[in-house]
Amino acid sequence: MSDSLHPIYFIRHVSDWQEVAKRTGHPTAQEFLIENQLIAIHFDGIESWKSSEYKNRSGKSAIRILNLLDEQDDSQPCAYVFATYTINCNNRVYLGEAVPGSKMYLKEFLEVESAEPLKLLQLKNFRELGRDEFPHVHLLPPKLSTLVHWKQCARAANRFIQGAEPDIEEPDSYLPSALETICGEYLRINGLKALLYRAGGQLKHWDFIGISSENDRRIFAQVKQHHSARELKAFLEFAQEEPTSRYILFTGNPTSIDRLENVEIIDVRRAILAIKGYEKLGPSYLEMIARA
């Protein structure tokens, strides 16, 4: 894979915009956008490219990113956009390359005097993605966002775009559920006597609850490749309340965490490399789970 990463963005289209559908003669506005390989944002019912003129934070951020995509130059790797369009409660996912200098208002695209105040940007090399092609975009879309710089999936997305095989040593190559499975196997070969409960997101703080081979101590483990300060605070507070148990946090940023006596901080990469070197699993296991 090339050392120069393409910037990766994500946009979510969920609004109906019935006036756009009527004006363009399409069943839905989303189908009009797909047919013309466009992405769109609305916000505040105004036509402006100035972020300062938008009221809420999401609008300000979205218009800044749209301007950034429009102002790309040839000195930088081109930006790619993963776009979801909700049609009749079904999400369709597309990938396209942002076209610099293509931003416009809907009225300009339609060549009319007035129209719904959509801000548009053209994409090229536009294609629909099936669920199995790049599962991250179907299962890990940024939460509650319209248009964002999708940093979390940048490396995995670049490997997909360039047709490279997943990097089995790179945590971002795996879905969160796959990382949990890997870390569970790491626990199994490193002192987990028995699993009491595999939470899988159903409990707020824990992904695994088990018994340690060391004096049958209870193990509480959480897997967070990217953790927030709030999540970390809640984890450490719980660990302090019950100091006789063993607590394990698998994280992608272990150096940022203050140590507690009964809390073990494990780099997710350490768990991945341990599984890679474990003769009963090894690289082939990681390759399979990276594609899961």
N, C-alpha and C positions, 0 to 999 in steps of 0.2 A: 504494500500500500504506500502511496506517496506520502512524504513527510508533511506536505502542505495540505491541511484539512480544509475542505469546503465548509463555509459557515452553514449551519442547519437551522431552519426555522419551521415553526408549526403554526397553522391557522385552522380555526374551527368555524364552520359556517352552520348555524342552527336556525337563524331567523327566517321567517316565511317570506317577508317582503312581497306581499301579494300584488302590490301595484307594479312591481318590476315584472312579475310573471305576466300580468295583463298587458303591460306596455310592449313586452318583447314577444308575446305570443307563445310562451312556454308554459307547460303545466305548473312548474315551480321556478322560482328565481334561481334555485340551486342548479337546475338543469340548464338554464341560460348560462350560468357561470362555467359549468363543466364544458358545454359545447364550445364556448369561446376561450377556454383555457385561461380563466381569470380567477383571481382571488379578490375579495372585497371586504371592506369594513364600513360601518355606519357611524355610530356614536353621535349623540347630541343633535342630530338633524341639521347639521351645518356642512357647508362646503368650505373647507380650509385645510391647508397643509401645515399650519402652525400648531404645534402641540400645546402651546400656551392658551389657545382659544378653546380647548376642550376641558370640560368640568371634572370628569373623574380620572383617576389614575390609569385605569385600563385604556381609556381613550387616548390619553397623552402618550402612553407607551406604544400603543398600536400604530399611531400616526408617525411616531419617530422611527419605528422599525420599517414602516412602508416607505418612508423617505430614504432610509438607509439602503434598502433594497434597490430603490430607483437610482441611487447615486453611485452604485458600484462602478469600478473602473477595471481595466484589463490588468492592472498590477497585482490584483488580488484573485485568489481562487473564486470562481463564481459561486453564488449562494443557491442552495436548494431549499425548496419549500415542500413540506408534507402538508397536504390540505385535506380536511374532512368536510364532506357535504352531507347533511342529514336530509334525506328524502323519504317521506312517509315512514318516519321513525327508524329508518335504516341508514347506517353510516356507510358512505362510499369514500374510499381513501385514494388520493392521487399524489403523485410526486412530479414536481416540475422544477425547471431552472428559472430563476427570476430574471426577467428581461430589463436591463437598465434603461432608463429614459422612457418607460412605458406607463407611468402612473397617469391617471386621468379620472375625471368625474364621469359618472354614468351618462350624464347628458352629453358629454363630449364623445363618448363611445357611440351613443345612439344618434348623434348629430341632430339633437333637438334643443329647444330653448330651455326646457326645465324637465327635471326627472327626480326620482328619489335620490337623496344626497349620498349615494354610495361612492366610496373612494376605491378605485380599481388598480390592479397591477397585472400585467401580462406575464404568463409563464410560457415556457417552451419545453420541448421534449417531454411533453405531458403524458403521463400514463397512469392507469388505474393499478392499484396494488391489491392482490389477493391476501387473505389473512395469513397464509403460510409463507409469503414472500419475505416480509419483514414484520414479524409479529410485534415488535416493539411499538410500532405506530398504532396498532389496533389495541394493544393491551396496556401500554404505558403512556398514553397521551398526557401532556401537561394538564393539570387540573385547573378548572375554572378560568381558562385563559382564552382570549380571542386570537391574538397574534403575538408569538413570543420567540425569542432566541432559544432554541432547544439544545442547551449545552449538555444536558445529561446523556443524550443519545448521540452526541456528535461523532464519537469514534466508531460506534457500531453502525451508524448511518453511512459514514464515509466508506467503511469496508463494504457495505451492501451496494452502494452506488458504484464503487469501483470494481465490483465483482470479485472481491477478495474473500477468502475463507475467514470465518470468525477467528479472532485471536483468543485462543483458549486460556491464556494467562491474564487477559484483560477483564476485570470484573464487569465493565460496562457492556461486554459482549453477551451477558446473560440477563434474562428476565429476573425480576426479584424472586419469583417462585423457584427458579432454577438455582439461584444463589443460596436460597434457604435449603434446598436439597443437598447442595454441595457441602454447606456448613454442617448439616445434619450428619452426613457421612464422616466429616472430619471429627465430630463429637464421638461418633460410634467407635472410631479407631483410636480415640484419645480420651478414654475414661468414662464414656457413657455406658453404664451397665444395662439400663432399660429405659425405654421411652414411656413416659406416663401420658403425655398429651402433645400432639402435634397441632399447634394452634392454627397456623396457616392464615393469619390475618384476622381470626375471629376474636382473639384477645388483644387488648390494647397494647400491652407492653411486651408480650412474649411470643416467640415463634416455636420454642420447644420448652417443655417441662419434663425433666427426667430424673433418674437416680444415678448418682456417681458411683463408680466402683470403689471410691475412697470412702469407706465408712457409711455407705448408703446415703450420703448427703444429697439433698435435692439440688438439681441444676435448673436454673432459669436462664435461657439463652434468647438473645434477640439478634437478628441480622438486619443491619442498616448500612448499605453501601454509602448512601447519602443521608445523614441524619441532621435534623434541625436542633437548635439549642433547646427548644422546648421538649423535644423527644428525649434528648440526652439528660436533661434535668429530671424528668419523670423517672427515667431508668435508674439513675443514681440515688434518687430519694427513696425508691422502693428497696434498693439494695441496702441502704442504711437502716431501714426499718426491721429487716430480718437478716442479721449478720451471720447466722449459723449456716445459711445456704450458700451455694456457689453460684455466682452470677457471671455470665459470659456475654460480652458484646462484640459481635463481628462488625467491623466498620472499615470503610475505605479511607478514613482519616484518623488513624490511631494516635498520632502525635498531638492532636488538639485536645485530648481528654486527660484531666487530672485523675491520677490513680487512687483507688480505694483498696483497702486490704483484701476484701472479699470479692472484688470485681476483677475479672481477667479481660483485658482488651486484646483482641486478636485482629490483625489485619486480614481483610477478606482475601487478599492475594496470597497470604501465607496458607490459608485453608485450601485455595485452589492449587497451589504448588505442591502441597502435601498430598492431595488426591492424585495429582498428575504423577507423582513419584510412587504411589502406592500400587504394588504389583497386581492386586486383585481388581483394580479399577483402571488407573492410568489415563493416558491421553485420549484413548478411544472413547472412554466414558464421558470425558469432558466435551469431546467433539459432538457426541450424540445429544448431550443435554444443552449445549449451546444452540442447537437447531430445534430444540423442543418448543 
